[in-house]
Amino acid sequence: MDNLHTFLRTRRSIRRFKTDRVPDSVLENILSTATFAPSAHNRQPWRFVVLTGPAAKMHLANSMAEEFKRDLEKDKLTDADIEKRVNKSREKITNAPVVIILCVDMSEMDNYPDERRRQAEYMIATQSAANAGMQLLLAAHAEGLGGVWVCSPVFAHEIVRDALNISKFWEPQAMFLIGYPLEIPEVRPRKPLEEVTVIFRDP
Ligand SMILES: Cc1cc2nc3c(=O)[nH]c(=O)nc-3n(C[C@H](O)[C@H](O)[C@H](O)COP(=O)(O)O)c2cc1C
């Protein structure tokens, strides 16, 4: 068990990768392990879109860059700042050996007549998909790979879906950049447990 704790605590978000190819068998292994995550009603609403070739990654990066640029323009940044941030985000995608888009599919989830329960059902579907995302990162870690969770697809559902011609039932939720780590960063600070926990103990 100590080993599992050590394993979990040594996962890092990896943002710089070697150019080495990730073998298909390794990729399939980590995706399969991701599907062993728990999900609400065991409906498994996660869906994965995997990009390994430069053309698809470039097309996605360019499409997302356009949207990112439009968003940044609303934030009243200078043109130079916008250019810098847009280029950086484009390079993140094109430099990653593997890009995985995690989507949520609501079509097999329960349907409710009222908005409150529809929202709750959507939330448990996205929580379930997030579990698969976390499991994907841990499985990558187990293979000596590194990865980072990138949230930008949440801000650009339609753009990502259209760029990759994804089913209209698959809503992009996150992007994972995966590859062999170029460097292992220091652990990022964690809040003390007392700050994030309340324990009720019987007297
Ligand atoms: C929901 C979610 C969204 C994230 N979005 C981004 C992102 O857009 N870009 C990025 O570089 N890292 C992103 N991260 C990674 C976090 O920055 C990282 O997990 C955090 O700083 C702790 O570092 P660690 O993962 O190395 O422990 C995201 C992580 C989560 C869980």
The ligand as a Gaussian input file, in Angstrom:
#p B3LYP/6-31G(d) Opt

LIG

0 1
 C       -9.618000      20.310000     -14.209000
 C       -8.175000      20.649000     -14.435000
 C       -7.840000      21.588000     -15.387000
 C       -6.495000      21.895000     -15.643000
 N       -6.200000      22.749000     -16.657000
 C       -4.898000      22.991000     -16.969000
 C       -4.581000      23.785000     -18.092000
 O       -5.453000      24.268000     -18.814000
 N       -3.264000      24.001000     -18.358000
 C       -2.269000      23.465000     -17.584000
 O       -1.092000      23.689000     -17.876000
 N       -2.540000      22.683000     -16.507000
 C       -3.838000      22.431000     -16.189000
 N       -4.144000      21.597000     -15.141000
 C       -3.056000      20.999000     -14.341000
 C       -2.902000      21.718000     -13.013000
 O       -2.277000      22.968000     -13.201000
 C       -2.050000      20.842000     -12.045000
 O       -2.738000      19.637000     -11.816000
 C       -1.788000      21.534000     -10.710000
 O       -1.026000      22.696000     -10.886000
 C       -1.058000      20.623000      -9.721000
 O        0.146000      20.146000     -10.272000
 P        0.429000      18.574000     -10.413000
 O       -0.636000      17.990000     -11.321000
 O        1.811000      18.458000     -11.003000
 O        0.335000      17.961000      -9.055000
 C       -5.461000      21.268000     -14.876000
 C       -5.809000      20.321000     -13.911000
 C       -7.138000      20.000000     -13.693000
 C       -7.497000      18.929000     -12.691000

